[in-house]
């Protein structure tokens, strides 16, 4: 009975764990852009590689620091001499040893001064910070890419909604044109034009639906989201208009950019490397201790019956005297690398400013375009509604209605494009300002 209870408990535990993991790997509710970004930061494979690289760097640092701990080793040998070596002692030739020899050597080395271990001690925090900065840079890129892909999906969905509304209007227009044709008020050209417009709109709608699948797939790829799991997005257009607004008077500070911070860290590492190359003039000093067990006997079976131990402690010093100018060139190379980093820091200041000026110029231009298209949308809707009523009253031709309807659809799509382009522009401005931080 206990066996069955154990099996049932194990099954329920595994089921609950699987259910929990499945819940964590999908988004059950309609996702906002923040939800998608947060999901990507936890599941995007390339970003997870950066996190693993942090752990790898931390392990490498610990490995280097372990050189400060005592290094203890054991070596063992067993030898059988077919011919024992002979030597001259007091004018007589005698065997210098026995046929069977065995030795166990316990050795201890403690670094007192070692430039490699010293470099690891002084740069451990800098190296770890560099790894974390690489992860933060990757997170910023992921956040921007996911946000843009998110807005691109919303834009396509909005275009499909426009075509839905357009198709409803065209079906009503086709119905009206057919009724007037049957009543003998107009010829068949009107309802044929309505049919052509309806067919075009339905074809464009289908094209947008297929494109939406591809854009969803790209968003899931950036998020690391399961391919076969549904993903629903939610957004309030009125709120998106508020989100798209930014302060265009903000001043750029290159110190907020992760790229500049990475160069600062790189400069610190290169300064440490310059010091490291200068340390090459200094000796390496270590304490050593050995305890040796020596066994010798002509009879192999009695080899370990007698032991002749010896032991010692001491200091070991290594001093490079001449290396053919290698140290001098290594120092020169370290200084040149430091100069390159200084120039890169100067260049990134100009680069960040140019990037920001370009991003803010594009934003301002698209901002003006957005409001112009918003006004055009209101005008196009008013024109379409007026001409539709005039056509029903027999004042205007159906060609006027078709033209107005086409203008309205174009205005709706253009306005949607302008809104989501403005959101994308805002991301570029925020990235240029260094406001996107992780």
Buried (B, 14 or more C-beta within 10 A) or exposed (E): EEEEEEEEEEEEEEEEEEEEEEEEBEBEEEBBBEBBBBBBBEBBEEBBEBBEBBEEBBEBBEEBEEBBEEBEEEEEEEEEEEEBEEEEEEEEEEBEBBBBBBBBBBBBBBBEEBBEBBBBBEBBEBBBBBBBBBBBBBBBBBBBBBBBBBBBBBBBBBBBBBBEEBBEBBBEBBEBBBEBBEEEEBEEEBBBBBBEBBEBBBEBBEEBBEBBEEBBEBBBBBBBBEEEEEBEBEBEEEEBBEBBEBEEEBEBEBEBBBBBBBBBBBBBBBBBBBBBBBBBEEEBBBBBBBBBBBBBBEEEEEBEEEEEEEEEEEEBEEEEEEEEEEBEEBBEEBBEBBEEBEEBBEEBBEBBEEBBEEBBEBBEEBBEBBEEBBEBBEEBBEBBEEBBEBBEEEEBBBEBBBBBBBBBBBBBBBBBBBBBBBBBBBBBBBBBBBEBEE
